[in-house]
Each structure stands twice: as C-alpha cells, then as structure tokens.
Amino acid sequence: MLSLKIKNFRSIKNTKLDIAPLTLFYGPNGSGKSSILYSLLVMKRVVLNPSTSLDEFFNLGFSNLGGFEQVIYDHNKEKNMEMAIKIENGMEYGISLGQRESFFYITPPGGNTVKLPVTFPYQVNKNVLIKMEKVEIPWNGITALSGDFPENIIEDANKFMRMVNSPVELLRGVEFVPLKRGFTKPTYAPVNVTPSLISEDEIATLLANNRYLEGKVLSYGKDIFGKIFQVRPQVGTGIFYLQMVDDAGMTFELINEGFGLNQTVFMLAKLLRNETRVLLVEEPEIHLHPTAQRKLVHAFIRAIKEEGKHIVISTHSEHILLSVLSSVAGGKISPEEVSCYLVKKKRKESVIQQQKVNEKGQIENGLSSFLEGELEDIKTLLGG
C-alpha cells in the first residue's frame, strides 16, 4: 500500500489517500479526479528535471496546466503546494513548491524529517545529511550520494541509500495514459523515446523494438478482444505496421479497428513495459463495450498479480466499478488490494471520500454516485 498527500494543488486543499494496487476515483465532472493523478506527474517532472523553472513543472506535455498562479489552490500565490508519497518500506518523500521558497523533504521510518530548501531552477548542487541509526549520508533532494563509509557500515549504508532513493525510483516508474490516446497512422518509423513517453510514435517504437513487450500486449489483448496483436516490419525499410489478426485469420491495420481496441493497445503498452510501476489512467472505459470493460478490469487485475503493477484510474463507468466489486466477491482480488474514492466538489474545494469495500464486494454507501441520474429518471417516469 502506498499513500499520497496533496495540499493546495488546483481544487485539492488538503488530503491524504491510500493508493492500493487497484485504486479508483469516480464522481461528477469537474470534481477534481484528474488533479489527483496530475499531482504525481508534477512530482515526477520535478525529480526528472529540477533544473527547469517553477512554472514549467505544470506543463505535462499532453496538457499545460498553466503557471504557479493557475494551479495553486484558490490562486493564492502566498501559499505553497505540497505533494508527498509514502511507500511500503515506510520512507516518506515530499516536495513543497512556492514562489517565495521551495523545499524537498524526506522522513525515514522511525526517523526525523529532513528538509532541503531550494530555488528553482535547481542545479542539484546542494545537500543535507540524513541519519538513521549509525549511518549518515548526504542527500541532494533527489538522490542519496555515495561516500567513503567505514568498512564496518558499508552494507548498512548501501541499504539505507537504497531506502532513501526508493521513493524517487517509484516516481520514475509512474506512467500516465491521458484521454487523448491511441494510434492514428497505418505505418510508423522508429523515433527517439523520451522519459515522458507521450507520443504515439514513441509507444509504437517501444512495441517495435521490444518483442517481449509485444508478446505481453498480444496476450492481454487477446484475453480482452479475442484478437492477436502484431508488429510487422516492411522489408527493406525502417517502416513497420501495427496490426490485428482475428480468429478467422484476417489481418487488419490497427488504425482500421475500432478505437476502443486501438486505445487499449496503447494503454497496455504503457502498463506492461518493465519500467512502469504505477499506471495512471483517465477513463479507461472510453469507446469500450461493457463486456470489454469487464475484461479490461480482469486484465488490470492480472497485471497487478503477475507483474506487480499499481493501477490508478479515474472513471465515470459503473461497469468498471461493478467489475472490480465482482472480482473482489469472486476472490480474484482482495478488498485490501482495492481503494475506492468518491470525489465531489463543494464550492471551490474537492471533497474526497473513501468508500470501503468488503470481501463480498459490497461498497460503503452503495453506488449512489452512479445511480442519482437514473433515480431521477425513474421518478419522472413514475410521475414524481
């Protein structure tokens, strides 16, 4: 279980969330669900490129959220925004961003919080000492720095360094699947793959260059759609095709398949690459039939069990939520491996309410957030 703290980011004033291997956020449009996912992306941008300006951290590639004034809660430039993660080994790592001052902080399990004040752009040229028991190591806000340790504590020092670096390593493994996704061309040519991994050309290149990833996408895609995914090169050129083969042996370019299948291949490629540890997905249900949504949930659970992934989604689909609850009731995933949150907007603030799931797949307060509209329609049909 991970935990995520968010303070003064967009419509989120102050919250702490348990991030289980499968975590769902649902609620009305504009309630702040996406902001939860974006907070992790901002953290990732800071640790990957601290030498950029403060405002540039909020340009996520697929979407530019604006500058600091646009994303700070209530547009109050005097405040700091904070994001922090706490991982399984008990290490907590946080970033506080402000126009007057910013700082990194880290809290070892059972230890004291250590802060490192910085100014962005930050050239990673400062450090502070972190101490745990008899080991003391320098830390620059991003990584622990190796040093000349006495021979009798080298093993402990290396272990502590790995612990200190583990939250940032997790952030490096965060991947995001935005609403605008999928493949739009019949053929592709290899391109350079960047750490942000945003474009369809980069995803296509990953699939073409990694036959093990292609094989995993084939297996998961077949479970969902009953079709086989393939990457096929055009002999004598650098061009390659992304294609699907149906159970009758007919081959189609991926672009000529339904977009639900197309965008799911894109999603699976990001999920199943070895480097991905946490996948954030906006509305995985788009363009998918309810049966495919159910099978997609089963694929997510398979990735959690077999690949050790964490999957965090925002959704408007009762089919997705019901499939998760059914999987809990059927023993495919335990209640402890699932976190469900209802997100609503109260004036200018997002209110995030955890809804516990029991071993029977029952959820606190039922499915009221999905059924409110249907209940209104039923009342109208029955004459009020």
C-alpha positions in Angstrom: 0.0 0.0 0.0 1.2 3.5 -1.0 -0.1 6.7 0.4 -0.3 10.1 -1.3 -0.6 13.5 0.3 -1.7 16.6 -1.7 -2.0 20.1 -0.4 -3.1 23.3 -2.2 -3.0 21.8 -5.7 -5.7 23.0 -8.0 -9.0 22.3 -6.2 -7.5 20.0 -3.6 -6.9 21.9 -0.4 -5.5 19.1 1.8 -5.9 15.3 1.5 -4.2 12.0 2.3 -5.1 9.0 0.2 -4.3 5.3 0.4 -3.2 4.1 -3.0 -3.9 0.3 -3.2 -2.7 -1.8 -6.2 -6.1 -1.0 -7.8 -7.4 2.4 -7.0 -10.5 4.1 -8.5 -11.6 7.7 -8.3 -15.2 8.5 -9.5 -17.6 11.3 -9.2 -19.2 14.2 -11.2 -17.4 16.0 -14.0 -15.1 18.8 -12.7 -14.9 17.4 -9.2 -11.1 17.1 -9.2 -10.4 13.5 -10.0 -7.8 14.3 -12.7 -6.0 16.6 -10.3 -5.2 13.6 -8.1 -3.5 11.9 -11.0 -1.7 15.0 -12.1 -0.1 15.6 -8.7 2.0 12.5 -9.2 3.0 13.7 -12.7 4.1 17.1 -11.2 6.3 15.2 -8.7 7.8 13.1 -11.5 8.6 16.2 -13.5 10.3 17.8 -10.6 12.6 14.9 -9.9 13.3 14.2 -13.6 14.2 17.8 -14.4 14.7 20.0 -11.3 16.8 22.5 -13.4 13.6 23.9 -15.0 11.6 26.9 -13.9 8.8 26.5 -11.3 6.0 27.3 -13.9 7.3 24.7 -16.3 6.6 21.8 -13.8 2.9 22.2 -14.7 3.4 21.7 -18.4 2.7 17.9 -18.5 3.3 17.5 -22.2 -0.2 16.3 -23.1 -1.7 19.3 -21.3 -0.2 22.6 -20.0 -2.0 23.5 -16.7 -0.6 27.0 -16.7 1.8 28.6 -14.2 2.0 28.5 -10.4 -0.7 31.1 -10.0 -3.1 29.0 -12.1 -2.6 25.8 -10.2 -2.2 26.9 -6.6 -5.4 26.3 -4.6 -7.6 29.4 -4.6 -5.0 31.2 -6.8 -3.3 32.3 -3.6 0.3 32.9 -4.6 1.4 33.3 -1.0 0.8 29.6 -0.3 2.9 26.6 -1.0 1.6 23.4 -2.7 2.8 20.1 -1.4 2.8 16.6 -2.7 4.3 13.6 -0.9 4.3 9.8 -1.2 4.9 7.2 1.4 5.9 3.8 0.2 5.9 0.2 1.5 9.2 0.5 3.3 8.0 3.4 5.4 10.0 6.1 3.6 8.1 9.3 3.0 9.3 11.8 0.3 7.7 15.2 -0.4 8.1 18.3 -2.4 6.9 21.8 -1.4 6.6 24.3 -4.2 6.2 28.0 -3.7 7.1 31.3 -5.2 9.0 32.5 -2.1 10.5 29.2 -1.1 10.5 25.6 -2.1 12.0 22.5 -0.4 12.3 18.8 -0.6 11.8 16.7 2.5 12.2 13.1 3.5 11.3 11.1 6.5 12.9 7.7 7.2 10.8 5.1 9.1 11.1 6.0 12.7 13.4 8.9 12.0 13.2 12.7 11.8 12.1 14.7 8.8 15.0 16.3 6.9 14.3 19.4 4.7 16.4 20.8 1.9 15.4 24.4 0.9 16.0 25.0 -2.8 15.2 27.6 -5.5 14.1 26.6 -9.0 15.7 26.2 -11.4 17.7 23.9 -9.1 21.0 22.6 -10.3 21.1 19.8 -7.8 24.2 21.4 -6.2 23.1 21.4 -2.5 22.9 18.6 0.0 22.0 17.8 3.6 22.8 14.9 5.9 20.3 12.2 6.6 20.9 10.0 9.6 19.4 6.6 10.5 20.9 4.8 13.5 24.7 4.8 12.9 24.6 5.6 9.2 24.7 9.2 7.9 24.6 10.0 4.2 24.4 13.2 2.1 21.2 13.8 0.1 20.6 16.4 -2.6 16.8 16.3 -2.6 16.7 13.8 -5.4 19.1 11.1 -4.6 21.4 9.9 -1.8 25.1 10.4 -2.5 27.7 7.7 -2.0 30.6 8.4 0.2 33.7 6.9 1.9 32.0 4.9 4.5 33.9 2.9 7.2 34.1 -0.8 6.1 32.0 -1.9 9.1 29.0 0.1 8.0 29.2 -0.2 4.2 26.5 -2.8 3.9 24.1 -0.7 6.2 25.0 2.5 4.3 24.2 0.9 0.9 20.9 -0.5 2.3 20.0 3.0 3.7 20.9 4.7 0.4 18.5 2.3 -1.5 15.8 3.2 1.0 16.3 6.9 0.6 16.3 6.6 -3.2 13.3 4.3 -3.4 10.5 7.0 -3.5 12.2 8.8 -6.4 12.7 5.4 -8.2 9.0 4.8 -7.8 8.2 8.2 -9.3 10.4 7.5 -12.2 8.2 4.4 -12.8 4.9 6.5 -12.9 3.3 6.4 -16.3 0.1 8.3 -17.5 -2.5 7.4 -20.1 -4.4 10.6 -21.0 -7.8 10.9 -22.6 -6.2 11.7 -25.9 -4.5 8.4 -26.8 -4.3 5.7 -29.4 -2.7 5.2 -32.8 -3.7 7.4 -35.8 -1.5 6.2 -38.6 -1.3 2.9 -40.7 2.6 2.9 -40.5 5.3 4.1 -38.2 9.1 4.7 -38.3 11.3 4.5 -35.2 11.8 7.6 -33.2 13.8 8.5 -30.1 11.9 7.5 -26.9 11.9 10.2 -24.2 11.3 9.7 -20.4 7.9 11.4 -20.7 6.8 8.8 -23.2 3.9 10.9 -24.6 3.6 10.5 -28.3 2.0 7.6 -30.2 5.2 7.3 -32.3 7.2 6.6 -29.1 4.7 3.9 -28.0 4.8 2.3 -31.4 8.7 2.4 -31.3 8.6 0.6 -28.0 6.4 -2.1 -29.3 8.6 -2.5 -32.5 11.9 -2.6 -30.5 10.8 -4.9 -27.7 9.4 -8.3 -28.7 8.8 -9.2 -25.1 6.5 -6.2 -24.6 4.8 -7.0 -27.9 4.2 -10.6 -26.6 2.6 -9.3 -23.4 0.4 -6.9 -25.2 -0.6 -9.8 -27.6 -1.6 -12.0 -24.6 -3.5 -9.4 -22.7 -5.2 -8.0 -25.8 -6.3 -11.5 -26.8 -7.9 -12.0 -23.4 -9.9 -8.8 -23.9 -10.8 -8.8 -27.6 -10.1 -12.3 -28.8 -7.7 -10.9 -31.4 -3.9 -11.1 -31.8 -1.8 -8.0 -31.9 1.3 -7.9 -34.1 4.1 -5.6 -35.1 5.2 -6.3 -38.7 8.2 -4.6 -40.5 8.1 -3.6 -44.1 11.1 -5.5 -45.5 13.8 -3.3 -46.8 12.6 -0.1 -45.0 12.5 1.2 -41.5 8.7 1.3 -41.6 6.5 -1.1 -39.6 2.8 -1.8 -39.2 0.7 -2.3 -36.1 -1.9 -4.8 -36.9 -4.6 -7.2 -35.5 -5.4 -10.8 -36.6 -8.9 -12.1 -35.9 -10.0 -15.7 -35.2 -10.7 -16.2 -38.9 -7.1 -15.3 -39.8 -8.0 -11.9 -41.3 -5.4 -9.2 -40.8 -6.2 -5.5 -40.3 -4.1 -2.5 -39.6 -4.8 -1.3 -36.0 -5.9 2.1 -37.3 -8.8 0.4 -39.1 -10.0 -1.4 -36.0 -12.5 0.1 -33.6 -11.0 2.9 -31.4 -11.8 1.1 -28.2 -9.4 -1.7 -29.2 -6.9 0.8 -30.6 -6.7 2.9 -27.4 -6.5 -0.3 -25.3 -3.4 -1.5 -27.1 -1.8 2.0 -26.4 -2.8 1.6 -22.7 -1.5 -2.0 -22.4 1.9 -1.0 -24.0 2.4 1.6 -21.2 1.1 -0.7 -18.5 3.2 -3.7 -19.4 6.6 -2.2 -20.0 9.1 -3.3 -17.3 9.8 0.3 -16.2 6.2 1.1 -15.3 5.4 0.6 -11.7 2.4 2.8 -11.3 0.0 3.4 -14.2 -2.4 6.4 -14.1 -5.3 6.2 -16.5 -8.0 8.7 -17.3 -11.3 7.0 -18.1 -10.1 3.6 -19.3 -13.6 2.8 -20.4 -13.7 5.2 -23.4 -15.1 3.6 -26.6 -15.4 0.2 -24.9 -18.4 -2.1 -24.8 -19.4 -3.1 -21.3 -18.1 -6.6 -21.9 -14.8 -5.3 -22.9 -14.7 -3.0 -19.9 -15.2 -6.0 -17.7 -12.4 -7.9 -19.4 -10.2 -4.9 -19.1 -10.7 -4.9 -15.3 -9.7 -8.6 -15.4 -6.5 -7.6 -17.4 -5.7 -4.9 -14.8 -6.0 -7.5 -12.0 -3.8 -9.9 -13.9 -1.1 -7.2 -14.3 -1.3 -6.5 -10.6 -0.9 -10.1 -9.7 1.6 -11.2 -12.3 3.5 -8.0 -13.0 3.4 -6.3 -9.6 1.8 -3.1 -11.0 -0.2 -0.4 -9.3 -3.1 1.0 -11.4 -4.9 4.2 -10.5 -7.9 5.2 -12.6 -10.4 8.0 -12.8 -13.7 6.8 -14.2 -17.4 7.6 -15.0 -18.2 3.9 -15.7 -20.4 1.9 -13.3 -19.4 -1.1 -15.4 -15.7 -0.6 -14.4 -16.7 -0.3 -10.7 -19.1 -3.2 -10.8 -16.5 -5.4 -12.4 -14.0 -4.5 -9.7 -16.5 -5.3 -7.0 -17.5 -8.6 -8.7 -13.8 -9.5 -8.8 -13.5 -8.9 -5.1 -16.6 -11.1 -4.4 -15.1 -13.8 -6.7 -11.8 -13.8 -4.9 -9.8 -12.6 -7.9 -8.5 -9.6 -5.8 -8.8 -8.9 -2.1 -10.5 -5.9 -0.5 -7.1 -4.8 0.8 -5.8 -4.5 -2.8 -8.6 -2.1 -3.8 -9.2 1.5 -2.8 -12.4 3.4 -4.0 -12.9 7.1 -3.7 -15.9 9.3 -4.4 -14.9 12.8 -5.4 -17.2 15.7 -5.3 -16.8 19.5 -5.5 -18.0 21.6 -2.5 -17.8 25.2 -3.6 -14.1 25.6 -4.7 -12.8 22.5 -2.9 -12.6 18.8 -3.9 -14.0 16.6 -1.2 -12.6 13.1 -1.5 -14.4 10.3 0.4 -13.0 6.8 0.7 -15.7 4.1 0.3 -14.6 0.8 1.9 -15.1 -2.5 0.0 -15.7 -5.7 2.0 -14.9 -9.3 1.0 -18.4 -9.7 -0.5 -17.7 -6.9 -3.0 -20.1 -4.6 -1.2 -19.1 -0.9 -1.1 -19.9 1.7 1.6 -22.9 3.9 0.6 -23.6 1.7 -2.5 -23.4 3.1 -6.0 -25.4 6.2 -5.2 -22.9 8.4 -7.2 -23.7 6.5 -10.4 -27.4 6.0 -9.8 -28.5 9.5 -8.9 -29.4 10.3 -12.5 -31.2 7.0 -13.1 -33.2 7.5 -9.9 -34.3 11.0 -11.2 -35.4 9.4 -14.5 -37.4 6.7 -12.7 -39.1 9.3 -10.5 -40.1 11.2 -13.7 -41.4 8.1 -15.4 -43.5 7.2 -12.3 -45.0 10.7 -12.2 -42.8 12.1 -9.4 
